[in-house]
Amino acid sequence: MEIDSVLKEATEVAEKYNLELVEIDRTDNIISLKLLIDNELFIQIYGNAKKDKLNLALVFKKRRLYGYDSEGGKYHYHSLDNPDGHIFVDKRKSIHDFVQESMRFLEEKELL
């Protein structure tokens, strides 16, 4: 995973869903971004090229509603029903797929 590819995919997704992309931090190996939906609702993206890590979270009022990340090299997600739990999976989710799922959930719950 390359930092530039994370930024490129996040930029494409921001344009597709009309979200504001905010770069929080960036080094040669790490990037932290937010896709703003509104003041208290956003998608957080954290990439670490050295660790081949991509963490994604849908956040509302400083609490994770849904997430997809890795711990010790193993990917897992935090479901909408139990955002504090861990369900292990074989591969990471793309930014596009994560945002698409998050937006669908927000529409279904009439939060958009």
VEXVEXDREN-226036 format. One line per 8 residues: number of its first residue (from 1); their letters; for each residue y, x, z of C-alpha. Coordinates in steps of 0.5 Angstrom, whole numbers, padded with zeros to 4 digits. Each point is the difference from the previous one (the first is absolute). Last residue first. Example, Ala and Ser with C-alpha at 12.3 -4.5 7.8 and 13.67 -1.06 7.14 Angstrom:
! VEXVEXDREN-226036
2> SA> -0002,0027,0014; -0007,-0002,0002
! end
This chain:
! VEXVEXDREN-226036
112> LLEKEELF> 0024,-0057,0011; -0003,-0001,0007; -0004,-0006,-0003; -0006,0002,0003; -0003,0000,-0007; 0006,0003,-0003; -0001,0006,0006; -0007,0001,-0002
104> RMSEQVFD> 0001,0000,-0007; 0005,0005,0001; -0004,0004,0004; -0006,0000,-0005; 0004,0002,-0005; 0003,0006,0004; -0006,0003,0002; -0003,-0001,-0007
96> HISKRKDV> 0006,0004,-0003; 0000,0005,0005; -0007,0002,-0001; -0006,-0001,0005; -0004,0005,0003; -0007,0001,-0001; -0007,-0001,0004; 0002,-0005,0005
88> FIHGDPND> 0001,-0001,0007; 0002,-0006,0004; 0005,0002,0006; 0003,-0005,0005; 0007,0000,0002; 0002,-0005,-0006; -0005,-0005,0001; 0001,-0006,-0004
80> LSHYHYKG> 0004,0003,-0005; -0005,0006,0000; 0001,0007,0002; -0003,0005,-0006; -0004,0006,0001; -0001,0006,-0004; -0004,0006,0003; 0003,0007,0000
72> GESDYGYL> 0001,0001,0007; 0004,-0007,0000; 0002,-0003,-0006; 0005,-0006,-0002; 0001,-0007,-0002; 0004,-0005,0004; 0001,-0007,0001; 0005,-0003,0005
64> RRKKFVLA> 0003,0006,0003; 0005,-0001,0005; 0008,0002,0000; 0002,-0007,-0002; -0004,-0001,-0006; -0004,0006,-0003; -0005,0000,-0005; -0003,0007,0000
56> LNLKDKKA> -0003,0006,-0005; -0003,0006,0002; -0001,0005,-0006; -0004,0007,0002; -0002,0006,-0004; 0001,0004,0006; 0004,0005,-0003; 0003,-0005,-0005
48> NGYIQIFL> 0003,-0005,0006; 0002,-0007,-0002; 0003,-0005,0005; 0002,-0007,-0003; 0003,-0005,0004; 0001,-0007,-0003; 0006,-0004,0003; 0002,-0006,0004
40> ENDILLKL> 0005,0000,0005; 0007,0001,-0004; -0004,-0003,-0006; -0005,0002,-0005; 0001,0007,0000; -0005,0005,-0003; 0000,0006,0005; -0001,0007,-0001
32> SIINDTRD> -0003,0006,0003; -0002,0006,-0004; -0004,0007,0002; -0002,0006,-0003; 0006,0003,-0003; 0005,-0004,0004; 0002,-0007,0000; 0003,-0005,0005
24> IEVLELNY> 0003,-0007,0001; 0000,-0001,-0008; 0002,-0008,0000; -0002,-0004,-0006; 0003,-0007,-0001; -0005,-0005,-0002; 0000,-0004,-0007; -0007,-0001,0000
16> KEAVETAE> -0001,0004,-0006; 0005,0005,0001; -0002,0002,0007; -0007,0000,-0003; 0002,0005,-0005; 0004,0004,0005; -0006,0000,0005; -0004,0003,-0006
8> KLVSDIEM> 0004,0005,-0002; 0002,0002,0008; -0008,0001,0001; -0001,0004,-0006; 0006,0005,0001; -0004,0001,0007; -0006,0002,-0003; -0007,-0003,0002
! end
